[in-house]
Amino acid sequence: MKHYAMSTRTISDAINTGGLLVVAQWEAKEGQADRIAEILDRFLPEAQKDPGTKLFLIGRGKDNPAQFLFYELFQDEAAFKAHQDSAYFKTYIAEQALPLLAKRERAQYALL
């Protein structure tokens, strides 16, 4: 994946105004990790430019490349819902990536 940060915002800018933090972990089914990485490479720029997204990072496991970690900061619950209802999320995540997963975990946090 080539995209690690979003536009011209800094991490400090993103976190100073609070928001909803979502952390997700995925594990690909056997033989599907590279396909998932390709899907996420197309998905990430869309997620990063979404107006309600303050920060959106995806990492791939160094020791286990079938594992993916998502670190997502949204303005609020409404922005997170809009993200999940977006056409890019439905296409790349719901339709293409989720069927290739062996495991998906997600948790929400409020910034302190």
Rosetta constraint file for C-alpha pairs under 8 A:
AtomPair CA 1 CA 37 HARMONIC 7.00 0.50
AtomPair CA 1 CA 38 HARMONIC 7.83 0.50
AtomPair CA 1 CA 40 HARMONIC 7.59 0.50
AtomPair CA 1 CA 41 HARMONIC 5.29 0.50
AtomPair CA 2 CA 41 HARMONIC 7.16 0.50
AtomPair CA 3 CA 41 HARMONIC 7.65 0.50
AtomPair CA 3 CA 44 HARMONIC 7.07 0.50
AtomPair CA 3 CA 45 HARMONIC 6.99 0.50
AtomPair CA 4 CA 57 HARMONIC 5.90 0.50
AtomPair CA 4 CA 58 HARMONIC 7.32 0.50
AtomPair CA 5 CA 48 HARMONIC 7.75 0.50
AtomPair CA 5 CA 55 HARMONIC 7.31 0.50
AtomPair CA 5 CA 56 HARMONIC 7.09 0.50
AtomPair CA 5 CA 57 HARMONIC 6.65 0.50
AtomPair CA 6 CA 45 HARMONIC 7.95 0.50
AtomPair CA 6 CA 48 HARMONIC 5.47 0.50
AtomPair CA 6 CA 49 HARMONIC 7.07 0.50
AtomPair CA 6 CA 55 HARMONIC 6.68 0.50
AtomPair CA 6 CA 56 HARMONIC 7.21 0.50
AtomPair CA 7 CA 48 HARMONIC 7.68 0.50
AtomPair CA 7 CA 49 HARMONIC 7.37 0.50
AtomPair CA 9 CA 13 HARMONIC 6.20 0.50
AtomPair CA 9 CA 14 HARMONIC 6.94 0.50
AtomPair CA 10 CA 14 HARMONIC 6.38 0.50
AtomPair CA 11 CA 15 HARMONIC 6.25 0.50
AtomPair CA 11 CA 55 HARMONIC 7.28 0.50
AtomPair CA 12 CA 16 HARMONIC 5.94 0.50
AtomPair CA 13 CA 17 HARMONIC 7.40 0.50
AtomPair CA 14 CA 18 HARMONIC 7.67 0.50
AtomPair CA 14 CA 54 HARMONIC 5.22 0.50
AtomPair CA 14 CA 55 HARMONIC 6.35 0.50
AtomPair CA 14 CA 73 HARMONIC 7.78 0.50
AtomPair CA 15 CA 19 HARMONIC 7.47 0.50
AtomPair CA 15 CA 54 HARMONIC 7.89 0.50
AtomPair CA 15 CA 111 HARMONIC 7.78 0.50
AtomPair CA 18 CA 75 HARMONIC 7.26 0.50
AtomPair CA 18 CA 110 HARMONIC 7.58 0.50
AtomPair CA 18 CA 111 HARMONIC 5.62 0.50
AtomPair CA 18 CA 112 HARMONIC 7.60 0.50
AtomPair CA 19 CA 73 HARMONIC 6.43 0.50
AtomPair CA 19 CA 74 HARMONIC 5.55 0.50
AtomPair CA 19 CA 75 HARMONIC 4.62 0.50
AtomPair CA 19 CA 76 HARMONIC 5.17 0.50
AtomPair CA 19 CA 110 HARMONIC 6.52 0.50
AtomPair CA 19 CA 111 HARMONIC 6.36 0.50
AtomPair CA 20 CA 73 HARMONIC 5.66 0.50
AtomPair CA 20 CA 74 HARMONIC 5.14 0.50
AtomPair CA 20 CA 75 HARMONIC 6.27 0.50
AtomPair CA 20 CA 76 HARMONIC 5.26 0.50
AtomPair CA 20 CA 77 HARMONIC 6.54 0.50
AtomPair CA 20 CA 80 HARMONIC 7.79 0.50
AtomPair CA 20 CA 108 HARMONIC 6.91 0.50
AtomPair CA 20 CA 109 HARMONIC 6.08 0.50
AtomPair CA 20 CA 110 HARMONIC 5.32 0.50
AtomPair CA 20 CA 111 HARMONIC 6.86 0.50
AtomPair CA 21 CA 71 HARMONIC 7.38 0.50
AtomPair CA 21 CA 72 HARMONIC 5.71 0.50
AtomPair CA 21 CA 73 HARMONIC 4.52 0.50
AtomPair CA 21 CA 74 HARMONIC 6.44 0.50
AtomPair CA 21 CA 108 HARMONIC 5.66 0.50
AtomPair CA 21 CA 109 HARMONIC 4.92 0.50
AtomPair CA 21 CA 110 HARMONIC 5.99 0.50
AtomPair CA 21 CA 111 HARMONIC 6.76 0.50
AtomPair CA 22 CA 70 HARMONIC 7.71 0.50
AtomPair CA 22 CA 71 HARMONIC 6.15 0.50
AtomPair CA 22 CA 72 HARMONIC 5.04 0.50
AtomPair CA 22 CA 73 HARMONIC 6.30 0.50
AtomPair CA 22 CA 106 HARMONIC 7.00 0.50
AtomPair CA 22 CA 107 HARMONIC 5.76 0.50
AtomPair CA 22 CA 108 HARMONIC 4.51 0.50
AtomPair CA 22 CA 109 HARMONIC 6.24 0.50
AtomPair CA 23 CA 69 HARMONIC 7.33 0.50
AtomPair CA 23 CA 70 HARMONIC 5.49 0.50
AtomPair CA 23 CA 71 HARMONIC 4.89 0.50
AtomPair CA 23 CA 72 HARMONIC 6.29 0.50
AtomPair CA 23 CA 106 HARMONIC 5.74 0.50
AtomPair CA 23 CA 107 HARMONIC 5.48 0.50
AtomPair CA 23 CA 108 HARMONIC 6.49 0.50
AtomPair CA 24 CA 69 HARMONIC 5.83 0.50
AtomPair CA 24 CA 70 HARMONIC 4.92 0.50
AtomPair CA 24 CA 71 HARMONIC 6.83 0.50
AtomPair CA 24 CA 104 HARMONIC 7.23 0.50
AtomPair CA 24 CA 105 HARMONIC 5.50 0.50
AtomPair CA 24 CA 106 HARMONIC 4.16 0.50
AtomPair CA 24 CA 107 HARMONIC 6.42 0.50
AtomPair CA 25 CA 67 HARMONIC 7.15 0.50
AtomPair CA 25 CA 68 HARMONIC 5.71 0.50
AtomPair CA 25 CA 69 HARMONIC 4.70 0.50
AtomPair CA 25 CA 70 HARMONIC 6.32 0.50
AtomPair CA 25 CA 103 HARMONIC 7.91 0.50
AtomPair CA 25 CA 104 HARMONIC 5.80 0.50
AtomPair CA 25 CA 105 HARMONIC 5.20 0.50
AtomPair CA 25 CA 106 HARMONIC 6.43 0.50
AtomPair CA 26 CA 67 HARMONIC 5.62 0.50
AtomPair CA 26 CA 68 HARMONIC 5.03 0.50
AtomPair CA 26 CA 69 HARMONIC 6.52 0.50
AtomPair CA 26 CA 101 HARMONIC 6.85 0.50
AtomPair CA 26 CA 102 HARMONIC 7.76 0.50
AtomPair CA 26 CA 103 HARMONIC 5.58 0.50
AtomPair CA 26 CA 104 HARMONIC 4.58 0.50
AtomPair CA 26 CA 105 HARMONIC 6.52 0.50
AtomPair CA 27 CA 33 HARMONIC 7.99 0.50
AtomPair CA 27 CA 66 HARMONIC 5.45 0.50
AtomPair CA 27 CA 67 HARMONIC 4.49 0.50
AtomPair CA 27 CA 68 HARMONIC 6.35 0.50
AtomPair CA 27 CA 101 HARMONIC 5.82 0.50
AtomPair CA 27 CA 102 HARMONIC 5.64 0.50
AtomPair CA 27 CA 103 HARMONIC 5.01 0.50
AtomPair CA 27 CA 104 HARMONIC 6.59 0.50
AtomPair CA 28 CA 32 HARMONIC 5.70 0.50
AtomPair CA 28 CA 33 HARMONIC 5.23 0.50
AtomPair CA 28 CA 36 HARMONIC 7.35 0.50
AtomPair CA 28 CA 66 HARMONIC 5.05 0.50
AtomPair CA 28 CA 67 HARMONIC 6.50 0.50
AtomPair CA 28 CA 100 HARMONIC 6.02 0.50
AtomPair CA 28 CA 101 HARMONIC 4.37 0.50
AtomPair CA 28 CA 102 HARMONIC 5.32 0.50
AtomPair CA 28 CA 103 HARMONIC 6.95 0.50
AtomPair CA 29 CA 33 HARMONIC 7.14 0.50
AtomPair CA 29 CA 66 HARMONIC 7.66 0.50
AtomPair CA 29 CA 100 HARMONIC 5.74 0.50
AtomPair CA 29 CA 101 HARMONIC 5.08 0.50
AtomPair CA 29 CA 102 HARMONIC 4.67 0.50
AtomPair CA 29 CA 103 HARMONIC 7.98 0.50
AtomPair CA 30 CA 66 HARMONIC 7.99 0.50
AtomPair CA 32 CA 36 HARMONIC 6.25 0.50
AtomPair CA 32 CA 66 HARMONIC 7.68 0.50
AtomPair CA 32 CA 100 HARMONIC 6.18 0.50
AtomPair CA 32 CA 101 HARMONIC 7.89 0.50
AtomPair CA 33 CA 37 HARMONIC 6.20 0.50
AtomPair CA 33 CA 65 HARMONIC 6.76 0.50
AtomPair CA 33 CA 66 HARMONIC 4.85 0.50
AtomPair CA 33 CA 67 HARMONIC 7.76 0.50
AtomPair CA 34 CA 38 HARMONIC 6.29 0.50
AtomPair CA 34 CA 66 HARMONIC 7.98 0.50
AtomPair CA 35 CA 39 HARMONIC 6.40 0.50
AtomPair CA 36 CA 40 HARMONIC 6.13 0.50
AtomPair CA 36 CA 97 HARMONIC 5.86 0.50
AtomPair CA 36 CA 100 HARMONIC 7.20 0.50
AtomPair CA 37 CA 41 HARMONIC 6.05 0.50
AtomPair CA 38 CA 42 HARMONIC 6.71 0.50
AtomPair CA 39 CA 43 HARMONIC 6.20 0.50
AtomPair CA 39 CA 92 HARMONIC 6.22 0.50
AtomPair CA 39 CA 96 HARMONIC 7.36 0.50
AtomPair CA 39 CA 97 HARMONIC 6.77 0.50
AtomPair CA 40 CA 44 HARMONIC 5.73 0.50
AtomPair CA 40 CA 92 HARMONIC 7.40 0.50
AtomPair CA 41 CA 45 HARMONIC 7.55 0.50
AtomPair CA 42 CA 46 HARMONIC 7.50 0.50
AtomPair CA 42 CA 92 HARMONIC 7.82 0.50
AtomPair CA 43 CA 47 HARMONIC 6.39 0.50
AtomPair CA 43 CA 88 HARMONIC 6.84 0.50
AtomPair CA 43 CA 89 HARMONIC 7.45 0.50
AtomPair CA 43 CA 92 HARMONIC 6.06 0.50
AtomPair CA 43 CA 93 HARMONIC 7.86 0.50
AtomPair CA 44 CA 48 HARMONIC 6.08 0.50
AtomPair CA 44 CA 56 HARMONIC 7.66 0.50
AtomPair CA 44 CA 57 HARMONIC 7.88 0.50
AtomPair CA 44 CA 58 HARMONIC 7.74 0.50
AtomPair CA 45 CA 49 HARMONIC 6.30 0.50
AtomPair CA 46 CA 50 HARMONIC 6.40 0.50
AtomPair CA 46 CA 88 HARMONIC 6.86 0.50
AtomPair CA 47 CA 53 HARMONIC 7.03 0.50
AtomPair CA 47 CA 56 HARMONIC 6.87 0.50
AtomPair CA 47 CA 83 HARMONIC 7.45 0.50
AtomPair CA 47 CA 88 HARMONIC 7.95 0.50
AtomPair CA 48 CA 53 HARMONIC 6.26 0.50
AtomPair CA 48 CA 54 HARMONIC 7.70 0.50
AtomPair CA 48 CA 55 HARMONIC 6.75 0.50
AtomPair CA 48 CA 56 HARMONIC 5.64 0.50
AtomPair CA 49 CA 53 HARMONIC 7.04 0.50
AtomPair CA 50 CA 83 HARMONIC 7.43 0.50
AtomPair CA 52 CA 74 HARMONIC 5.72 0.50
AtomPair CA 52 CA 75 HARMONIC 5.45 0.50
AtomPair CA 52 CA 76 HARMONIC 7.68 0.50
AtomPair CA 52 CA 79 HARMONIC 4.74 0.50
AtomPair CA 52 CA 80 HARMONIC 7.35 0.50
AtomPair CA 52 CA 82 HARMONIC 7.90 0.50
AtomPair CA 52 CA 83 HARMONIC 7.69 0.50
AtomPair CA 53 CA 72 HARMONIC 7.63 0.50
AtomPair CA 53 CA 73 HARMONIC 6.19 0.50
AtomPair CA 53 CA 74 HARMONIC 4.60 0.50
AtomPair CA 53 CA 75 HARMONIC 6.35 0.50
AtomPair CA 53 CA 79 HARMONIC 7.00 0.50
AtomPair CA 53 CA 80 HARMONIC 7.86 0.50
AtomPair CA 54 CA 72 HARMONIC 7.82 0.50
AtomPair CA 54 CA 73 HARMONIC 5.36 0.50
AtomPair CA 54 CA 74 HARMONIC 5.32 0.50
AtomPair CA 54 CA 75 HARMONIC 6.36 0.50
AtomPair CA 55 CA 71 HARMONIC 7.72 0.50
AtomPair CA 55 CA 72 HARMONIC 5.69 0.50
AtomPair CA 55 CA 73 HARMONIC 4.90 0.50
AtomPair CA 55 CA 74 HARMONIC 7.01 0.50
AtomPair CA 56 CA 70 HARMONIC 7.43 0.50
AtomPair CA 56 CA 71 HARMONIC 5.87 0.50
AtomPair CA 56 CA 72 HARMONIC 4.47 0.50
AtomPair CA 56 CA 73 HARMONIC 6.28 0.50
AtomPair CA 57 CA 70 HARMONIC 5.85 0.50
AtomPair CA 57 CA 71 HARMONIC 5.16 0.50
AtomPair CA 57 CA 72 HARMONIC 6.34 0.50
AtomPair CA 58 CA 68 HARMONIC 6.89 0.50
AtomPair CA 58 CA 69 HARMONIC 5.58 0.50
AtomPair CA 58 CA 70 HARMONIC 4.56 0.50
AtomPair CA 58 CA 71 HARMONIC 6.35 0.50
AtomPair CA 59 CA 68 HARMONIC 5.60 0.50
AtomPair CA 59 CA 69 HARMONIC 5.05 0.50
AtomPair CA 59 CA 70 HARMONIC 6.55 0.50
AtomPair CA 60 CA 64 HARMONIC 7.95 0.50
AtomPair CA 60 CA 65 HARMONIC 5.78 0.50
AtomPair CA 60 CA 66 HARMONIC 7.43 0.50
AtomPair CA 60 CA 67 HARMONIC 5.84 0.50
AtomPair CA 60 CA 68 HARMONIC 4.51 0.50
AtomPair CA 60 CA 69 HARMONIC 6.35 0.50
AtomPair CA 61 CA 65 HARMONIC 4.65 0.50
AtomPair CA 61 CA 66 HARMONIC 6.83 0.50
AtomPair CA 61 CA 67 HARMONIC 5.13 0.50
AtomPair CA 61 CA 68 HARMONIC 6.04 0.50
AtomPair CA 61 CA 69 HARMONIC 7.71 0.50
AtomPair CA 74 CA 79 HARMONIC 5.94 0.50
AtomPair CA 74 CA 80 HARMONIC 5.93 0.50
AtomPair CA 75 CA 79 HARMONIC 5.93 0.50
AtomPair CA 75 CA 80 HARMONIC 7.76 0.50
AtomPair CA 76 CA 80 HARMONIC 6.50 0.50
AtomPair CA 77 CA 81 HARMONIC 6.19 0.50
AtomPair CA 78 CA 82 HARMONIC 6.12 0.50
AtomPair CA 79 CA 83 HARMONIC 6.14 0.50
AtomPair CA 80 CA 84 HARMONIC 6.37 0.50
AtomPair CA 81 CA 85 HARMONIC 6.11 0.50
AtomPair CA 82 CA 86 HARMONIC 5.99 0.50
AtomPair CA 83 CA 89 HARMONIC 6.75 0.50
AtomPair CA 84 CA 89 HARMONIC 5.79 0.50
AtomPair CA 84 CA 90 HARMONIC 7.19 0.50
AtomPair CA 85 CA 89 HARMONIC 6.86 0.50
AtomPair CA 85 CA 90 HARMONIC 6.90 0.50
AtomPair CA 86 CA 90 HARMONIC 6.33 0.50
AtomPair CA 87 CA 91 HARMONIC 6.09 0.50
AtomPair CA 88 CA 92 HARMONIC 5.90 0.50
AtomPair CA 88 CA 93 HARMONIC 7.79 0.50
AtomPair CA 89 CA 93 HARMONIC 5.20 0.50
AtomPair CA 89 CA 94 HARMONIC 6.55 0.50
AtomPair CA 90 CA 94 HARMONIC 4.80 0.50
AtomPair CA 90 CA 95 HARMONIC 6.09 0.50
AtomPair CA 91 CA 95 HARMONIC 5.19 0.50
AtomPair CA 91 CA 96 HARMONIC 6.40 0.50
AtomPair CA 92 CA 96 HARMONIC 5.14 0.50
AtomPair CA 92 CA 97 HARMONIC 6.16 0.50
AtomPair CA 93 CA 97 HARMONIC 4.78 0.50
AtomPair CA 93 CA 98 HARMONIC 5.84 0.50
AtomPair CA 94 CA 98 HARMONIC 5.53 0.50
AtomPair CA 94 CA 99 HARMONIC 7.79 0.50
AtomPair CA 95 CA 99 HARMONIC 7.21 0.50
AtomPair CA 96 CA 100 HARMONIC 7.48 0.50
AtomPair CA 97 CA 101 HARMONIC 6.95 0.50
